[in-house]
Amino acid sequence: MPQSLDDALTEVRDMILAPGLTRAVAAGKRRGQTPSVVRAEVRPVTLKSGPRLQIVTNDGSRPFTRNVAPGSPELDELLAEPFGNWHVESSTGTLQLRVTKKGDAQVHRSAAVAAPAPGAHDRAKQWLLDPGDPLFEVIGGNAAKRRQVDAFLRSLAAALPSELPSPLRVVDLGCGNAYLTFAAYRYLTGRGAKVQVVGVDVREDQRVRNTEVAERLGCAADVTFVAGTIEDAVVPFEPDLVLALHACDTATDQALARAVGWNAEWVLAAPCCHHDIAAQLKGRPAPAPFGELTRHAIMRERFADVLTDSLRAALLRQRGYKVEVVEFIDSAHTPRNLLLRARKSTTPPTEAQRAEYEALTSQWGVTPALEKMLLS
C-alpha cells in the first residue's frame, strides 16, 4: 500500500539517525522534478570530534564530501531533495523507498539477513575495505582497482600484529595518486588505531590534488602530503610503517634505504622496473656455467629482476629485518606483482647470510644501488 511521502521520509531519517546504520543512498528523480545532485550517499564515520554522518553527493561530474553532525540541517536538506528512490541499510534491516508518479511512497522493508554459518557455500566476498566506501567515489572505484586495493590491504594485514600501536605513523614514498595511501588509512583506522599518514611525491601538482582529496574525504587532519624526492622530502616524524609501491628502478632502493634510516618497524615495497642491475649484467660475461641465463636480452632482464629483489631482501636481512617476498596480486592484474614485506627482528643477521651475499655479488660482478645507499 502506498503511504504518505512525508511519513516515509521521516522513517528514512529515523533509520539514518538510529544506531547500526551502514549506508543510505538516494538517486533518481521524481516526476517533473530534478534534484540538485544526481546521487547522494550517507555513511556513519567517527572523527576526533566524535560521531558524524559523511554525506557524499555527486553532481554528475565529481563527488563532494562533507562530514556533519547527526541531525544537522544538511541531512534535512538532503531529505528534502526530490529524489525518486532511497535505499537504507542498517544492522537491523533494509528499507527501500520509491516515489510513484502520483507522488506517493512505496516502501519495502526487510529484516537483516543473518551471516551464513561457517563453511556455508556462496558466501559474499569479505572485502577488507567495503567496495561501497566513499573512498572509491572520490578516487574512482572500478572493480579492478577495488581488487588491487583489497589485495594490497591483505598483504598489509599479514605484515602487522593483531594489536596495532596507536598512534601508528605511516609514510608512503612515491605515493602518486595516493589511492593506496587513502586505502591504508581507511583500513588501519577501521582497526581502531589513531593513524597519521604522510604521502610523498616529487610532483607539486600531485600534492595539491591529493590534499584536495583528503579534504573531500574528511581526513585532511591525519593524511597530509609533501612534494619532494624520496631521498630528501621532509617528513614530520619517523614512521612505524613505510610503503613504497611501484617506485621505478632505484627509487625503490631509495625508499628502502630511507625506511632503514628511520628504523621503521614495517616496510612494504612493490618494485617496478629493474634497470640498474640489468645494465650491470649487460656489461660483463656471466660466470660459468650460467651464460645461458643472460645470453638473450629478455632472459637477462627477467633474471635481473629476480637478482635485484633477492639482493634487496638480503640487504634488509643484514640490517635486522625479517623479509618475505610474496606475490600480492595475480599477474593478470599487474605484471609488477612482487612485494617485499619486512619487519624489524630481534634476531641478528648471521655470518653465513653475509657470506652468501658477498659471494653472490662477487660472482655476478654487481653492486646493488641499495648497498651503496646504505653505506653512504
C-alpha positions as CSV (number, residue, x, y, z in Angstrom):
1,M,0.0,0.0,0.0
2,P,1.3,3.5,-0.8
3,Q,1.8,5.7,2.1
4,S,2.4,9.4,2.8
5,L,5.7,10.6,1.3
6,D,6.4,12.7,4.4
7,D,5.9,9.7,6.7
8,A,8.2,7.6,4.6
9,L,10.9,10.2,4.6
10,T,10.6,10.5,8.3
11,E,11.1,6.8,8.6
12,V,14.2,7.1,6.3
13,R,15.5,9.9,8.6
14,D,14.9,7.9,11.8
15,M,16.7,4.9,10.3
16,I,19.7,7.0,9.3
17,L,20.0,8.5,12.8
18,A,19.5,5.2,14.6
19,P,22.5,3.1,15.7
20,G,23.7,0.5,13.2
21,L,23.4,2.5,10.0
22,T,25.6,1.0,7.2
23,R,24.7,3.4,4.4
24,A,21.8,5.3,2.8
25,V,21.8,6.0,-0.9
26,A,19.5,8.4,-2.8
27,A,19.2,8.6,-6.5
28,G,16.8,9.1,-9.4
29,K,14.2,11.9,-9.7
30,R,10.5,12.4,-9.2
31,R,8.2,13.1,-12.0
32,G,8.6,16.7,-13.1
33,Q,11.3,17.5,-10.6
34,T,15.1,17.2,-10.6
35,P,17.3,17.1,-7.5
36,S,20.4,19.4,-7.4
37,V,22.6,16.3,-7.4
38,V,22.3,13.0,-9.3
39,R,23.3,10.8,-6.3
40,A,23.9,11.1,-2.6
41,E,25.2,8.7,0.0
42,V,25.2,8.9,3.8
43,R,27.5,6.9,6.0
44,P,28.5,7.0,9.7
45,V,32.1,7.9,10.4
46,T,34.0,8.5,13.6
47,L,36.3,11.5,13.8
48,K,38.3,13.1,16.6
49,S,35.4,15.4,17.3
50,G,33.0,12.4,17.6
51,P,30.5,10.5,15.5
52,R,29.5,12.2,12.3
53,L,27.5,11.5,9.2
54,Q,29.5,11.6,6.0
55,I,27.5,12.9,3.1
56,V,28.9,12.3,-0.4
57,T,27.0,14.0,-3.2
58,N,27.7,13.8,-6.9
59,D,26.6,16.4,-9.4
60,G,27.4,14.2,-12.4
61,S,31.0,15.4,-12.9
62,R,32.6,15.0,-9.5
63,P,31.7,13.9,-5.9
64,F,31.7,16.3,-2.9
65,T,32.2,15.1,0.6
66,R,31.3,16.7,3.9
67,N,31.0,15.4,7.5
68,V,28.1,16.7,9.5
69,A,26.7,16.2,13.0
70,P,23.8,13.8,13.2
71,G,20.5,15.7,13.0
72,S,22.1,18.6,11.2
73,P,20.2,20.8,8.7
74,E,22.3,19.3,5.9
75,L,20.6,15.9,6.4
76,D,17.1,17.5,6.4
77,E,18.1,19.5,3.2
78,L,19.2,16.2,1.6
79,L,15.9,14.5,2.5
80,A,14.0,17.5,1.0
81,E,15.7,16.9,-2.4
82,P,13.2,15.4,-4.9
83,F,14.9,12.0,-5.2
84,G,12.9,9.2,-6.7
85,N,14.5,6.5,-4.6
86,W,16.1,5.9,-1.2
87,H,17.8,2.8,-0.1
88,V,18.8,2.5,3.5
89,E,20.9,-0.4,5.0
90,S,21.5,-1.0,8.7
91,S,22.3,-3.8,11.1
92,T,18.5,-4.1,11.8
93,G,17.4,-4.4,8.2
94,T,16.9,-2.6,4.9
95,L,14.3,0.0,3.7
96,Q,13.7,0.8,0.1
97,L,11.6,3.8,-0.8
98,R,10.3,4.6,-4.3
99,V,8.2,7.6,-5.1
100,T,5.4,6.8,-7.6
101,K,4.3,9.0,-10.5
102,K,1.5,10.3,-8.3
103,G,3.9,11.4,-5.6
104,D,3.1,8.6,-3.2
105,A,5.7,6.5,-1.4
106,Q,6.0,2.8,-1.9
107,V,8.1,1.3,0.9
108,H,9.6,-2.1,1.1
109,R,11.2,-3.3,4.4
110,S,13.3,-6.4,5.0
111,A,14.9,-7.7,8.2
112,A,18.7,-8.1,8.4
113,V,19.9,-11.4,7.0
114,A,21.9,-13.5,9.4
115,A,25.5,-14.1,8.4
116,P,26.0,-17.6,6.8
117,A,27.3,-20.3,9.0
118,P,31.0,-21.2,8.8
119,G,31.5,-23.5,5.8
120,A,28.4,-22.3,4.0
121,H,28.5,-22.1,0.2
122,D,28.1,-18.9,-1.9
123,R,29.3,-16.5,0.8
124,A,29.8,-12.9,-0.2
125,K,33.4,-11.9,-0.7
126,Q,34.7,-10.5,2.5
127,W,36.5,-7.3,1.5
128,L,38.9,-5.6,3.9
129,L,37.6,-2.3,2.7
130,D,33.9,-2.0,1.7
131,P,33.7,-1.6,-2.1
132,G,30.9,0.9,-1.4
133,D,33.2,3.1,0.8
134,P,33.1,6.8,-0.2
135,L,36.8,6.5,-0.9
136,F,36.0,4.8,-4.2
137,E,33.6,7.5,-5.1
138,V,36.4,10.0,-4.9
139,I,39.3,8.2,-6.3
140,G,37.4,6.1,-8.8
141,G,36.2,2.6,-7.9
142,N,36.1,0.2,-10.8
143,A,36.3,-3.5,-10.0
144,A,40.0,-3.8,-11.0
145,K,41.0,-1.0,-8.6
146,R,39.0,-2.5,-5.8
147,R,40.7,-5.9,-6.3
148,Q,44.1,-4.3,-6.2
149,V,43.3,-2.3,-3.1
150,D,42.0,-5.4,-1.4
151,A,45.0,-7.5,-2.3
152,F,47.3,-4.8,-1.0
153,L,45.4,-4.5,2.2
154,R,45.6,-8.2,2.8
155,S,49.4,-8.1,2.4
156,L,49.4,-5.2,4.8
157,A,47.3,-7.1,7.3
158,A,49.6,-10.1,7.1
159,A,52.6,-7.9,8.0
160,L,51.1,-6.2,11.0
161,P,50.3,-7.5,14.5
162,S,46.8,-8.1,15.6
163,E,47.0,-5.2,18.1
164,L,48.2,-2.1,16.3
165,P,50.3,0.6,18.1
166,S,48.4,3.9,18.5
167,P,49.3,6.3,17.2
168,L,50.5,4.5,14.1
169,R,52.7,6.7,11.9
170,V,52.8,5.9,8.2
171,V,54.8,7.3,5.2
172,D,54.0,6.4,1.6
173,L,57.0,7.2,-0.6
174,G,56.3,7.9,-4.2
175,C,52.6,7.9,-3.5
176,G,51.4,9.1,-6.9
177,N,47.6,9.5,-6.9
178,A,47.6,8.1,-3.4
179,Y,44.7,5.7,-3.8
180,L,46.6,3.1,-1.8
181,T,47.6,5.8,0.7
182,F,44.0,6.5,1.4
183,A,43.0,2.9,1.4
184,A,45.7,2.1,4.0
185,Y,44.4,4.9,6.2
186,R,40.8,3.8,5.9
187,Y,41.7,0.2,6.8
188,L,44.1,1.0,9.7
189,T,41.7,3.4,11.3
190,G,39.0,0.8,10.9
191,R,41.1,-1.4,13.1
192,G,40.9,1.1,15.9
193,A,44.3,2.8,15.6
194,K,44.9,6.5,15.6
195,V,46.7,6.9,12.3
196,Q,48.9,9.7,10.9
197,V,49.9,9.4,7.2
198,V,52.2,11.4,5.1
199,G,52.4,10.8,1.3
200,V,55.5,11.9,-0.6
201,D,55.6,12.5,-4.3
202,V,58.0,14.6,-6.4
203,R,55.3,16.4,-8.2
204,E,53.7,19.5,-6.6
205,D,50.5,19.1,-8.6
206,Q,50.1,15.7,-7.1
207,R,50.5,17.1,-3.6
208,V,47.8,19.7,-4.3
209,R,45.4,17.1,-5.9
210,N,45.9,14.6,-3.1
211,T,45.4,17.3,-0.4
212,E,42.1,18.2,-2.0
213,V,41.0,14.5,-2.0
214,A,41.9,14.3,1.7
215,E,39.7,17.3,2.4
216,R,36.8,15.8,0.5
217,L,37.2,12.6,2.4
218,G,37.3,14.5,5.7
219,C,40.7,13.2,6.8
220,A,43.0,16.1,6.0
221,A,44.0,16.4,9.6
222,D,45.5,13.0,9.6
223,V,46.5,12.4,5.9
224,T,48.9,15.0,4.6
225,F,51.2,15.3,1.6
226,V,54.6,16.8,0.8
227,A,56.3,17.4,-2.5
228,G,59.9,16.2,-2.7
229,T,62.2,13.4,-3.7
230,I,62.1,10.1,-1.8
231,E,65.6,10.8,-0.5
232,D,65.2,14.4,0.6
233,A,61.5,15.0,1.4
234,V,60.9,16.5,4.8
235,V,58.6,14.2,6.9
236,P,57.4,15.5,10.3
237,F,58.0,12.2,12.1
238,E,59.9,8.9,11.9
239,P,57.4,6.4,10.7
240,D,56.5,3.0,12.1
241,L,55.3,1.8,8.7
242,V,56.8,2.7,5.3
243,L,55.1,2.0,2.0
244,A,56.7,2.2,-1.5
245,L,54.5,0.8,-4.2
246,H,55.8,0.7,-7.8
247,A,58.6,3.2,-7.3
248,C,60.6,2.9,-10.5
249,D,64.0,1.2,-10.6
250,T,66.4,2.6,-7.9
251,A,63.6,4.7,-6.4
252,T,62.6,1.5,-4.7
253,D,66.1,1.3,-3.3
254,Q,65.9,4.9,-2.1
255,A,62.6,4.1,-0.3
256,L,64.2,1.0,1.3
257,A,67.2,3.0,2.4
258,R,65.0,5.7,3.9
259,A,63.0,3.2,5.8
260,V,66.1,1.6,7.2
261,G,67.4,5.1,8.2
262,W,64.2,5.7,10.0
263,N,64.4,2.3,11.7
264,A,60.8,1.7,10.6
265,E,59.2,-1.3,12.2
266,W,57.4,-2.5,9.0
267,V,58.2,-1.9,5.3
268,L,56.1,-2.9,2.3
269,A,57.7,-2.3,-1.1
270,A,56.4,-3.4,-4.5
271,P,59.3,-2.8,-7.0
272,C,58.6,-1.6,-10.5
273,C,61.2,-1.7,-13.3
274,H,64.8,-3.0,-12.6
275,H,67.2,-1.3,-14.9
276,D,70.2,-0.9,-12.6
277,I,71.3,-4.5,-12.2
278,A,70.3,-5.3,-15.7
279,A,72.7,-2.7,-17.1
280,Q,75.5,-4.1,-14.9
281,L,74.9,-7.6,-16.2
282,K,74.9,-6.4,-19.8
283,G,78.4,-5.1,-19.5
284,R,80.1,-8.3,-18.5
285,P,80.0,-12.0,-19.2
286,A,78.1,-14.3,-16.9
287,P,80.1,-16.6,-14.6
288,A,80.3,-20.2,-15.7
289,P,78.1,-22.2,-16.1
290,F,75.4,-19.5,-16.2
291,G,76.0,-18.0,-19.6
292,E,72.6,-19.1,-21.0
293,L,70.8,-17.1,-18.2
294,T,72.0,-13.8,-19.7
295,R,72.7,-14.6,-23.3
296,H,69.4,-13.3,-24.6
297,A,68.2,-9.8,-23.7
298,I,64.7,-10.9,-22.5
299,M,66.2,-13.6,-20.3
300,R,68.8,-11.2,-18.9
301,E,66.1,-8.7,-18.0
302,R,64.0,-11.3,-16.2
303,F,67.0,-12.7,-14.4
304,A,68.0,-9.1,-13.4
305,D,64.5,-8.7,-11.8
306,V,65.0,-11.8,-9.7
307,L,68.6,-11.0,-8.7
308,T,67.8,-7.3,-7.8
309,D,65.0,-8.2,-5.4
310,S,66.9,-11.1,-4.0
311,L,69.8,-8.8,-3.1
312,R,67.4,-6.2,-1.7
313,A,65.9,-8.8,0.6
314,A,69.4,-10.0,1.6
315,L,70.5,-6.4,2.5
316,L,67.4,-5.8,4.6
317,R,68.1,-9.0,6.5
318,Q,71.6,-7.7,7.2
319,R,70.0,-4.6,8.7
320,G,67.9,-6.6,11.1
321,Y,64.7,-7.2,9.2
322,K,62.8,-10.4,8.7
323,V,61.9,-10.4,5.0
324,E,59.2,-12.2,2.9
325,V,59.0,-11.9,-0.8
326,V,55.4,-12.6,-1.9
327,E,53.0,-12.2,-4.8
328,F,50.5,-9.7,-3.6
329,I,48.1,-9.9,-6.5
330,D,47.6,-12.2,-9.5
331,S,49.8,-11.3,-12.5
332,A,46.6,-11.0,-14.6
333,H,46.0,-7.6,-12.9
334,T,49.6,-6.3,-13.0
335,P,52.9,-8.0,-14.0
336,R,54.6,-6.0,-11.3
337,N,53.1,-8.0,-8.5
338,L,56.1,-8.8,-6.3
339,L,56.1,-7.4,-2.8
340,L,59.0,-7.2,-0.3
341,R,57.4,-7.4,3.1
342,A,59.8,-6.7,6.0
343,R,59.6,-6.2,9.7
344,K,62.2,-5.5,12.4
345,S,63.5,-8.5,14.1
346,T,65.4,-9.1,17.3
347,T,67.4,-11.9,15.6
348,P,70.8,-10.5,14.3
349,P,72.0,-11.5,10.8
350,T,74.3,-14.5,10.6
351,E,77.8,-14.6,9.1
352,A,76.5,-17.2,6.7
353,Q,74.0,-14.7,5.3
354,R,76.7,-12.0,4.9
355,A,79.0,-14.5,3.2
356,E,76.2,-15.6,0.8
357,Y,75.5,-12.1,-0.2
358,E,79.2,-11.3,-0.8
359,A,79.6,-14.5,-2.9
360,L,76.5,-13.7,-5.0
361,T,77.5,-10.1,-5.8
362,S,81.1,-11.0,-6.4
363,Q,80.3,-13.9,-8.7
364,W,78.0,-11.8,-10.8
365,G,80.1,-8.6,-10.6
366,V,77.3,-6.3,-9.5
367,T,76.9,-3.7,-6.8
368,P,73.3,-3.1,-5.9
369,A,72.1,0.5,-5.6
370,L,70.7,-0.2,-2.1
371,E,74.1,-1.3,-0.9
372,K,75.7,2.0,-1.9
373,M,72.8,4.0,-0.4
374,L,73.0,2.2,2.9
375,L,76.8,2.8,3.1
376,S,76.6,6.5,2.2
